């Protein structure tokens, strides 16, 4: 009976995910139409075919540094568990998880990453805590870049207004992490009281996972480790801006770095919501809107959006496919399941 219930829940979640995806496909189709409307596609093709190879190479290198920095930052967080995970294994898990987020409905890539890293010796409940901490760090960096951009350049009202809510959410999350890291015993004791009505076997299963997940947050109590996380987070977001800038230079768009920051802010705001696999349509439309603020025409904006997405998505996707073929599709299919066991 429990098995049937689990299967029904799993099927329902996938049906819901695919319905949401279908809705976003329609939205993406509309945005793609708006992106292509009144644009000379021949000019777009010529612009892309004449892209500067040196800048393209530097942009791809920037993406590689960005990915490597994410892996090192994750290793720093994972190392506090006492179980060292090699950079190669962390890279495989991160890239496959990232690719799952891009192409599979329901954003299961983060859970998939946790599932895969568990196969390499890390405790999954602890790894899940590191992924949550990573997201909070990235959210903090995004808000800081957002606020800096607002000080230097007037963003559209629909984007501008969201910064206050986002800042409040970030502040709440930071306070929550601080409390969890500095008062773990007290909070665990309170949580135990909250789940006391559950069957003992469920309590026995939940409690060690909660304790393991919260242990991953203890790293914020160490100033040296926190400094390392701050450094690698700065590299991650700095190279993201650099990639945007180099992609623009590759097709002859010469704008200040501020424009690349605006692109980053608008892309992150737009693609953070569930959308069509591959972000086709919405990615290009957001690039057109962002560059349009700097008087760049829609044709050049579309060329930029196509090129930037290719620079970011293609190398990661190809590497992920290589890794998937090396470790076996069955293991990745397990990683893509939102019901994967978090030990």
KEKE-3310 file (N, C-alpha, C; in steps of 0.2 Angstrom, whole numbers, plus 5000, padded with zeros to 4 digits):
npx = (5004:5010:5019:5011:5006:5017:5021:5010:5011:5023:5020:5010:5017:5026:5017:5011:5023:5026:5014:5016:5027:5022:5014:5024:5031:5022:5023:5036:5036:5029:5037:5048:5043:5041:5054:5059:5052:5051:5065:5079:5084:5094:5104:5107:5112:5124:5130:5133:5141:5152:5158:5171:5184:5194:5189:5178:5184:5190:5178:5173:5183:5181:5169:5173:5182:5172:5164:5174:5177:5164:5164:5176:5172:5161:5167:5174:5164:5159:5170:5170:5163:5171:5174:5182:5179:5184:5190:5186:5175:5166:5164:5158:5146:5141:5140:5131:5120:5117:5114:5103:5094:5092:5086:5076:5060:5054:5065:5075:5088:5096:5093:5097:5111:5114:5111:5120:5132:5132:5134:5148:5153:5150:5139:5122:5112:5120:5126:5115:5112:5124:5121:5110:5115:5124:5115:5110:5121:5124:5112:5114:5125:5119:5109:5118:5124:5113:5109:5120:5120:5108:5111:5119:5113:5097:5085:5071:5055:5048:5058:5066:5057:5057:5068:5067:5059:5066:5078:5073:5070:5082:5089:5081:5084:5098:5099:5092:5101:5112:5106:5104:5117:5123:5116:5113:5110:5100:5090:5088:5083:5070:5064:5063:5053:5043:5040:5036:5024:5024:5026:5038:5048:5048:5052:5065:5071:5071:5077:5092:5095:5091:5101:5113:5111:5111:5123:5131:5130:5138:5150:5150:5153:5167:5179:5190:5186:5174:5178:5185:5174:5168:5177:5178:5165:5164:5172:5165:5153:5160:5166:5155:5149:5160:5160:5148:5152:5162:5156:5148:5158:5163:5154:5155:5149:5151:5151:5150:5156:5145:5134:5135:5132:5119:5113:5116:5108:5095:5094:5095:5085:5074:5076:5076:5064:5052:5053:5053:5062:5079:5078:5075:5070:5065:5077:5084:5075:5076:5089:5088:5080:5088:5099:5093:5091:5102:5102:5104:5100:5086:5090:5104:5104:5097:5106:5116:5110:5108:5121:5127:5120:5123:5137:5137:5128:5131:5145:5144:5133:5138:5149:5142:5135:5145:5150:5139:5138:5149:5147:5135:5118:5108:5111:5111:5097:5092:5097:5089:5077:5065:5062:5073:5082:5087:5100)
npy = (4994:5006:5007:5009:5021:5029:5028:5034:5047:5050:5049:5059:5071:5071:5073:5085:5093:5092:5098:5111:5114:5113:5124:5134:5132:5138:5151:5153:5151:5162:5173:5170:5172:5186:5190:5187:5194:5207:5206:5205:5190:5185:5195:5192:5179:5182:5190:5182:5172:5179:5181:5185:5175:5174:5181:5173:5161:5166:5169:5156:5150:5158:5153:5140:5143:5149:5137:5129:5136:5135:5122:5120:5129:5121:5110:5115:5116:5103:5097:5099:5089:5079:5069:5068:5073:5071:5082:5079:5071:5079:5088:5081:5078:5091:5096:5087:5089:5102:5102:5094:5103:5112:5105:5096:5095:5103:5106:5097:5095:5099:5091:5079:5081:5080:5067:5060:5064:5057:5044:5045:5044:5055:5060:5061:5069:5078:5084:5089:5100:5108:5111:5119:5130:5135:5140:5150:5158:5162:5169:5180:5186:5189:5198:5209:5212:5216:5228:5236:5238:5245:5257:5262:5262:5265:5253:5243:5246:5234:5226:5233:5235:5222:5220:5224:5214:5203:5206:5206:5193:5187:5192:5186:5173:5172:5176:5165:5154:5158:5156:5143:5138:5142:5138:5124:5113:5117:5120:5108:5100:5107:5104:5090:5090:5095:5084:5074:5068:5059:5042:5032:5026:5034:5046:5041:5040:5053:5062:5060:5064:5077:5082:5079:5087:5100:5101:5104:5117:5123:5128:5141:5147:5147:5158:5158:5148:5153:5165:5159:5154:5166:5171:5162:5163:5176:5175:5166:5174:5185:5180:5176:5189:5193:5183:5187:5200:5197:5189:5199:5207:5199:5199:5212:5221:5235:5239:5246:5238:5238:5236:5222:5218:5222:5213:5201:5203:5204:5192:5182:5185:5182:5168:5161:5157:5143:5136:5133:5119:5121:5134:5141:5155:5163:5167:5173:5183:5191:5195:5204:5213:5218:5223:5232:5243:5249:5255:5246:5237:5226:5215:5214:5211:5199:5191:5192:5185:5172:5168:5170:5161:5149:5148:5146:5135:5125:5119:5114:5105:5096:5090:5085:5075:5067:5063:5056:5045:5039:5035:5029:5028:5023:5027:5040:5042:5039:5049:5059:5058:5064:5058:5052:5044:5053:5051)
npz = (5000:5004:4994:4983:4986:4986:4972:4966:4971:4965:4951:4951:4954:4943:4932:4936:4935:4921:4916:4920:4913:4900:4900:4902:4890:4881:4885:4882:4869:4864:4869:4861:4849:4850:4851:4838:4830:4818:4815:4806:4801:4793:4795:4808:4807:4800:4809:4819:4812:4810:4822:4834:4836:4846:4857:4859:4863:4875:4882:4884:4891:4903:4907:4910:4921:4930:4932:4938:4950:4956:4959:4968:4978:4983:4987:4998:5007:5008:5013:5027:5032:5035:5026:5012:4996:4979:4967:4954:4955:4961:4952:4941:4948:4950:4937:4930:4938:4936:4922:4922:4929:4919:4908:4913:4918:4933:4941:4946:4947:4958:4969:4962:4961:4974:4976:4967:4972:4984:4980:4979:4992:5001:5014:5010:5016:5023:5012:5005:5014:5011:4998:5000:5008:4998:4989:4996:4998:4985:4982:4991:4985:4972:4976:4981:4969:4962:4970:4968:4954:4953:4959:4950:4938:4931:4932:4924:4931:4934:4937:4946:4957:4963:4970:4984:4990:4987:4994:5007:5009:5008:5019:5029:5027:5029:5043:5048:5044:5052:5065:5065:5064:5075:5086:5086:5094:5102:5093:5087:5097:5099:5087:5088:5098:5090:5081:5089:5089:5078:5072:5080:5072:5061:5067:5071:5059:5054:5063:5063:5050:5050:5059:5053:5041:5047:5052:5041:5040:5050:5046:5044:5055:5056:5053:5044:5035:5030:5024:5013:5006:5003:4995:4984:4980:4975:4964:4956:4953:4948:4936:4929:4926:4918:4907:4901:4896:4888:4878:4872:4866:4857:4846:4842:4850:4860:4875:4892:4907:4916:4908:4906:4919:4920:4911:4918:4930:4925:4918:4928:4936:4927:4923:4934:4938:4935:4919:4901:4895:4893:4892:4881:4871:4882:4887:4876:4874:4886:4885:4874:4879:4890:4883:4876:4884:4883:4871:4861:4846:4842:4834:4835:4849:4849:4842:4852:4863:4858:4856:4869:4876:4870:4873:4887:4889:4879:4881:4894:4893:4884:4891:4902:4895:4891:4904:4909:4900:4905:4918:4918:4912:4920:4934:4933:4930:4942:4949:4944:4950:4960:4971:4977:4989:5003:5013)
capx = (5000:5014:5022:5006:5005:5023:5021:5005:5014:5028:5017:5007:5022:5029:5011:5011:5029:5025:5009:5019:5032:5018:5012:5030:5033:5018:5026:5043:5035:5027:5043:5053:5040:5043:5062:5061:5048:5054:5072:5082:5088:5100:5109:5108:5117:5130:5134:5136:5146:5158:5160:5178:5186:5198:5184:5174:5188:5191:5172:5172:5188:5178:5164:5177:5184:5166:5162:5179:5176:5159:5166:5180:5167:5157:5172:5176:5158:5159:5176:5169:5160:5177:5174:5184:5177:5189:5187:5183:5169:5162:5163:5153:5139:5138:5138:5125:5114:5116:5111:5096:5090:5091:5082:5071:5055:5054:5071:5077:5095:5100:5093:5101:5118:5115:5111:5126:5138:5131:5138:5155:5155:5147:5132:5117:5109:5125:5127:5109:5113:5129:5118:5106:5120:5127:5110:5109:5127:5123:5107:5117:5129:5115:5106:5123:5125:5107:5109:5125:5117:5102:5114:5123:5109:5090:5082:5064:5051:5046:5064:5068:5053:5057:5074:5066:5056:5072:5083:5070:5070:5089:5090:5078:5088:5105:5097:5090:5107:5116:5104:5105:5124:5126:5112:5110:5107:5093:5085:5086:5078:5064:5062:5061:5047:5038:5039:5035:5017:5025:5028:5045:5052:5049:5057:5072:5074:5071:5082:5099:5096:5091:5107:5118:5110:5113:5131:5134:5130:5143:5156:5149:5156:5174:5180:5194:5182:5169:5182:5186:5168:5166:5182:5176:5158:5166:5175:5159:5149:5164:5167:5148:5149:5165:5157:5143:5155:5166:5151:5146:5164:5164:5150:5156:5145:5156:5147:5153:5154:5139:5129:5135:5129:5112:5111:5116:5103:5089:5094:5094:5078:5070:5077:5075:5057:5052:5053:5054:5069:5084:5077:5074:5065:5065:5084:5085:5070:5079:5095:5086:5077:5093:5104:5089:5092:5108:5101:5106:5094:5084:5094:5110:5102:5095:5112:5120:5107:5110:5128:5129:5117:5128:5143:5135:5125:5134:5151:5142:5129:5142:5153:5138:5133:5151:5150:5133:5139:5154:5144:5129:5112:5103:5113:5108:5090:5090:5098:5084:5071:5064:5060:5079:5083:5092:5102)
capy = (5000:5012:5007:5012:5028:5033:5028:5038:5053:5052:5051:5066:5076:5072:5076:5092:5096:5092:5103:5117:5114:5115:5131:5138:5132:5143:5157:5154:5152:5169:5177:5169:5176:5193:5191:5186:5199:5213:5205:5202:5184:5185:5199:5189:5174:5185:5193:5176:5169:5184:5182:5185:5168:5175:5183:5167:5157:5169:5168:5149:5150:5161:5148:5135:5146:5149:5131:5126:5140:5132:5115:5121:5131:5115:5105:5118:5115:5096:5095:5100:5083:5074:5064:5072:5071:5073:5088:5076:5068:5085:5091:5077:5078:5097:5098:5084:5092:5109:5100:5092:5109:5116:5102:5092:5099:5102:5108:5091:5095:5100:5084:5075:5082:5077:5059:5058:5065:5052:5038:5045:5044:5060:5059:5065:5074:5083:5087:5093:5106:5112:5114:5125:5135:5137:5144:5156:5163:5165:5174:5186:5189:5192:5205:5214:5215:5220:5234:5240:5240:5250:5263:5265:5262:5264:5247:5244:5246:5228:5222:5237:5234:5215:5220:5224:5208:5198:5208:5204:5186:5185:5194:5181:5166:5173:5175:5158:5150:5160:5153:5135:5136:5144:5135:5118:5108:5119:5119:5100:5099:5110:5100:5084:5091:5096:5078:5069:5064:5054:5036:5032:5024:5040:5050:5039:5041:5060:5066:5060:5067:5084:5084:5079:5093:5106:5101:5107:5125:5125:5131:5148:5149:5148:5164:5156:5144:5158:5169:5155:5154:5172:5172:5158:5166:5182:5173:5163:5179:5189:5177:5177:5195:5193:5180:5191:5205:5194:5187:5205:5210:5194:5201:5219:5226:5238:5242:5246:5232:5239:5232:5215:5217:5222:5207:5196:5204:5202:5184:5178:5187:5179:5161:5158:5154:5137:5138:5128:5116:5124:5142:5144:5160:5168:5169:5178:5189:5195:5198:5209:5219:5221:5227:5238:5248:5253:5257:5241:5235:5219:5210:5213:5208:5192:5188:5191:5180:5166:5167:5169:5154:5143:5148:5144:5129:5119:5115:5110:5100:5091:5087:5081:5069:5062:5060:5052:5039:5035:5033:5025:5031:5021:5031:5047:5042:5039:5056:5064:5056:5068:5054:5049:5044:5057:5047)
capz = (5000:5004:4988:4978:4988:4983:4965:4964:4972:4960:4945:4951:4953:4936:4928:4937:4932:4914:4914:4921:4907:4894:4901:4900:4883:4877:4886:4879:4862:4863:4869:4855:4843:4851:4850:4831:4826:4815:4816:4800:4803:4789:4798:4814:4805:4798:4815:4823:4809:4810:4829:4835:4839:4852:4862:4860:4867:4882:4886:4886:4897:4909:4909:4914:4928:4934:4934:4943:4956:4960:4962:4973:4984:4985:4990:5004:5011:5009:5017:5034:5035:5037:5020:5006:4989:4974:4962:4948:4957:4963:4945:4938:4951:4949:4930:4928:4942:4933:4916:4924:4930:4913:4903:4916:4922:4941:4944:4951:4947:4964:4972:4958:4963:4981:4975:4964:4977:4989:4977:4980:4999:5005:5016:5006:5020:5024:5005:5004:5018:5008:4992:5002:5009:4992:4986:5000:4996:4978:4983:4994:4980:4967:4979:4981:4962:4960:4973:4965:4948:4954:4961:4944:4932:4932:4929:4923:4937:4936:4940:4951:4963:4966:4974:4991:4992:4987:5000:5014:5009:5009:5026:5033:5026:5033:5050:5049:5044:5058:5071:5064:5064:5082:5091:5083:5099:5105:5088:5086:5103:5098:5081:5091:5101:5085:5078:5094:5087:5073:5074:5082:5067:5057:5071:5071:5052:5052:5067:5061:5044:5052:5063:5048:5037:5050:5053:5035:5041:5055:5042:5044:5062:5055:5049:5038:5030:5028:5019:5007:5003:5001:4989:4978:4977:4971:4958:4953:4950:4944:4930:4926:4922:4913:4902:4897:4893:4882:4873:4868:4862:4852:4841:4841:4855:4865:4881:4898:4911:4919:4904:4907:4925:4919:4908:4923:4934:4921:4916:4934:4938:4923:4922:4941:4938:4931:4912:4896:4896:4889:4893:4874:4870:4887:4888:4871:4875:4891:4882:4870:4884:4894:4879:4873:4889:4881:4864:4856:4842:4843:4830:4839:4855:4848:4841:4858:4867:4855:4857:4876:4878:4867:4877:4893:4889:4875:4884:4900:4891:4881:4896:4906:4891:4892:4911:4909:4897:4908:4924:4916:4912:4926:4940:4932:4930:4949:4951:4942:4953:4966:4977:4979:4996:5006:5019)
cpx = (5004:5018:5018:5006:5011:5023:5016:5007:5019:5025:5013:5012:5025:5023:5011:5017:5028:5019:5012:5024:5028:5016:5018:5032:5029:5021:5032:5042:5033:5033:5048:5050:5042:5050:5063:5057:5052:5062:5074:5087:5094:5106:5111:5113:5124:5134:5137:5141:5153:5161:5168:5180:5190:5193:5180:5178:5189:5184:5171:5177:5185:5173:5167:5179:5178:5164:5167:5178:5170:5160:5171:5176:5163:5161:5174:5170:5158:5164:5175:5165:5165:5178:5176:5182:5181:5185:5183:5176:5164:5160:5158:5146:5137:5136:5132:5119:5112:5112:5104:5091:5088:5086:5077:5066:5055:5060:5074:5085:5099:5099:5097:5108:5119:5115:5117:5132:5138:5134:5145:5157:5153:5140:5127:5114:5113:5126:5121:5110:5118:5126:5113:5110:5123:5122:5109:5115:5126:5117:5109:5121:5125:5112:5111:5124:5119:5107:5114:5123:5112:5105:5117:5118:5101:5087:5075:5061:5050:5052:5066:5064:5054:5063:5072:5063:5062:5077:5080:5071:5077:5091:5087:5082:5095:5104:5096:5097:5112:5113:5105:5112:5126:5122:5109:5107:5100:5088:5083:5081:5071:5060:5059:5054:5041:5035:5037:5029:5018:5027:5036:5050:5054:5054:5064:5075:5075:5077:5089:5100:5096:5098:5113:5117:5112:5120:5134:5134:5135:5149:5156:5152:5163:5175:5185:5190:5177:5172:5183:5180:5166:5171:5179:5169:5159:5168:5169:5155:5153:5165:5160:5147:5154:5163:5152:5146:5159:5162:5149:5152:5165:5160:5150:5152:5150:5152:5151:5151:5147:5133:5129:5132:5122:5109:5111:5110:5096:5088:5092:5087:5073:5070:5077:5069:5057:5050:5054:5061:5073:5083:5077:5069:5065:5072:5086:5081:5073:5085:5093:5083:5083:5098:5100:5089:5098:5108:5104:5100:5093:5088:5100:5109:5100:5102:5116:5117:5108:5117:5130:5126:5121:5134:5142:5133:5128:5140:5148:5138:5133:5146:5148:5136:5139:5151:5144:5134:5145:5152:5138:5123:5107:5105:5110:5101:5088:5092:5092:5077:5070:5063:5067:5080:5089:5094:5105)
cpy = (5006:5013:5011:5019:5032:5033:5033:5046:5055:5053:5057:5071:5077:5075:5083:5096:5097:5097:5110:5119:5116:5122:5136:5138:5137:5150:5159:5155:5159:5174:5176:5172:5183:5195:5191:5191:5205:5212:5202:5196:5183:5189:5195:5183:5177:5188:5187:5173:5173:5185:5181:5179:5169:5177:5177:5162:5159:5168:5161:5147:5153:5157:5143:5137:5146:5142:5128:5130:5137:5125:5116:5124:5125:5111:5108:5116:5107:5094:5095:5093:5078:5069:5069:5069:5075:5078:5085:5074:5074:5088:5087:5078:5085:5098:5094:5087:5098:5107:5098:5098:5112:5112:5097:5096:5098:5104:5103:5091:5095:5094:5079:5075:5079:5069:5057:5058:5059:5045:5039:5046:5049:5058:5063:5070:5080:5087:5091:5100:5111:5115:5120:5131:5139:5142:5151:5161:5166:5170:5180:5190:5193:5199:5210:5217:5219:5227:5239:5242:5245:5257:5266:5266:5261:5258:5247:5243:5239:5224:5226:5235:5227:5215:5220:5218:5203:5200:5205:5197:5183:5186:5188:5174:5167:5173:5168:5153:5152:5156:5145:5133:5137:5140:5128:5113:5110:5119:5112:5098:5101:5106:5093:5084:5091:5089:5072:5065:5059:5048:5036:5030:5030:5045:5048:5040:5049:5064:5066:5064:5075:5086:5084:5085:5099:5106:5104:5115:5127:5128:5138:5151:5149:5153:5162:5153:5149:5163:5165:5155:5160:5174:5169:5161:5172:5180:5170:5169:5184:5187:5177:5183:5196:5189:5184:5197:5203:5192:5193:5208:5205:5196:5209:5224:5228:5242:5242:5239:5232:5236:5225:5213:5217:5216:5201:5196:5202:5195:5180:5179:5183:5171:5158:5155:5148:5139:5132:5125:5119:5132:5145:5149:5165:5171:5174:5184:5194:5198:5204:5215:5222:5225:5233:5244:5252:5255:5252:5238:5228:5214:5209:5209:5201:5188:5187:5185:5173:5164:5165:5162:5148:5143:5145:5137:5123:5116:5111:5104:5094:5087:5083:5075:5064:5059:5055:5045:5035:5032:5028:5029:5030:5025:5038:5048:5042:5046:5061:5062:5060:5064:5050:5049:5048:5054:5052)
cpz = (5000:4998:4983:4979:4985:4976:4963:4965:4967:4953:4945:4950:4946:4931:4930:4934:4924:4912:4915:4915:4901:4894:4899:4893:4879:4878:4883:4871:4860:4864:4864:4849:4844:4849:4842:4827:4824:4815:4809:4802:4799:4792:4805:4813:4803:4804:4819:4819:4809:4817:4830:4839:4846:4858:4864:4865:4874:4886:4888:4892:4903:4911:4913:4921:4933:4937:4940:4950:4960:4963:4968:4979:4987:4989:4997:5009:5013:5013:5025:5037:5037:5031:5014:5000:4984:4970:4956:4949:4958:4956:4941:4941:4949:4942:4928:4932:4938:4926:4917:4926:4924:4909:4906:4920:4930:4944:4949:4951:4953:4969:4968:4960:4969:4980:4972:4969:4982:4987:4978:4987:5003:5007:5013:5010:5022:5017:5003:5008:5014:5002:4994:5004:5003:4989:4990:4999:4990:4978:4986:4989:4974:4970:4979:4974:4960:4963:4970:4958:4948:4956:4955:4938:4933:4928:4928:4930:4939:4939:4946:4958:4967:4971:4982:4994:4993:4993:5006:5015:5011:5016:5031:5033:5030:5040:5052:5049:5050:5064:5071:5066:5072:5087:5088:5088:5101:5099:5086:5091:5102:5092:5084:5094:5096:5082:5083:5092:5082:5075:5075:5076:5062:5061:5071:5064:5051:5056:5065:5055:5045:5055:5057:5043:5040:5051:5047:5036:5046:5052:5043:5051:5061:5050:5043:5033:5026:5023:5013:5003:5000:4994:4983:4975:4973:4964:4953:4949:4946:4937:4926:4922:4917:4906:4898:4893:4887:4876:4868:4864:4856:4845:4840:4845:4860:4870:4887:4902:4914:4915:4905:4914:4925:4916:4913:4927:4931:4920:4922:4937:4934:4922:4929:4942:4934:4924:4907:4896:4891:4889:4886:4874:4876:4888:4883:4872:4881:4889:4878:4874:4887:4889:4876:4878:4887:4873:4859:4852:4843:4840:4833:4846:4855:4847:4847:4862:4865:4857:4864:4878:4876:4871:4883:4893:4885:4878:4890:4898:4888:4886:4900:4902:4892:4899:4912:4906:4901:4915:4924:4917:4918:4932:4939:4932:4937:4952:4949:4945:4959:4972:4979:4986:4999:5013:5024)
residu = (UNK:UNK:UNK:UNK:UNK:UNK:UNK:UNK:UNK:UNK:UNK:UNK:UNK:UNK:UNK:UNK:UNK:UNK:UNK:UNK:UNK:UNK:UNK:UNK:UNK:UNK:UNK:UNK:UNK:UNK:UNK:UNK:UNK:UNK:UNK:UNK:UNK:UNK:UNK:UNK:UNK:UNK:UNK:UNK:UNK:UNK:UNK:UNK:UNK:UNK:UNK:UNK:UNK:UNK:UNK:UNK:UNK:UNK:UNK:UNK:UNK:UNK:UNK:UNK:UNK:UNK:UNK:UNK:UNK:UNK:UNK:UNK:UNK:UNK:UNK:UNK:UNK:UNK:UNK:UNK:UNK:UNK:UNK:UNK:UNK:UNK:UNK:UNK:UNK:UNK:UNK:UNK:UNK:UNK:UNK:UNK:UNK:UNK:UNK:UNK:UNK:UNK:UNK:UNK:UNK:UNK:UNK:UNK:UNK:UNK:UNK:UNK:UNK:UNK:UNK:UNK:UNK:UNK:UNK:UNK:UNK:UNK:UNK:UNK:UNK:UNK:UNK:UNK:UNK:UNK:UNK:UNK:UNK:UNK:UNK:UNK:UNK:UNK:UNK:UNK:UNK:UNK:UNK:UNK:UNK:UNK:UNK:UNK:UNK:UNK:UNK:UNK:UNK:UNK:UNK:UNK:UNK:UNK:UNK:UNK:UNK:UNK:UNK:UNK:UNK:UNK:UNK:UNK:UNK:UNK:UNK:UNK:UNK:UNK:UNK:UNK:UNK:UNK:UNK:UNK:UNK:UNK:UNK:UNK:UNK:UNK:UNK:UNK:UNK:UNK:UNK:UNK:UNK:UNK:UNK:UNK:UNK:UNK:UNK:UNK:UNK:UNK:UNK:UNK:UNK:UNK:UNK:UNK:UNK:UNK:UNK:UNK:UNK:UNK:UNK:UNK:UNK:UNK:UNK:UNK:UNK:UNK:UNK:UNK:UNK:UNK:UNK:UNK:UNK:UNK:UNK:UNK:UNK:UNK:UNK:UNK:UNK:UNK:UNK:UNK:UNK:UNK:UNK:UNK:UNK:UNK:UNK:UNK:UNK:UNK:UNK:UNK:UNK:UNK:UNK:UNK:UNK:UNK:UNK:UNK:UNK:UNK:UNK:UNK:UNK:UNK:UNK:UNK:UNK:UNK:UNK:UNK:UNK:UNK:UNK:UNK:UNK:UNK:UNK:UNK:UNK:UNK:UNK:UNK:UNK:UNK:UNK:UNK:UNK:UNK:UNK:UNK:UNK:UNK:UNK:UNK:UNK:UNK:UNK:UNK:UNK:UNK:UNK:UNK:UNK:UNK:UNK:UNK:UNK:UNK:UNK:UNK:UNK:UNK:UNK:UNK:UNK:UNK:UNK:UNK:UNK:UNK:UNK:UNK:UNK:UNK:UNK:UNK:UNK:UNK:UNK:UNK:UNK:UNK:UNK:UNK:UNK:UNK:UNK:UNK:UNK:UNK:UNK)
# end
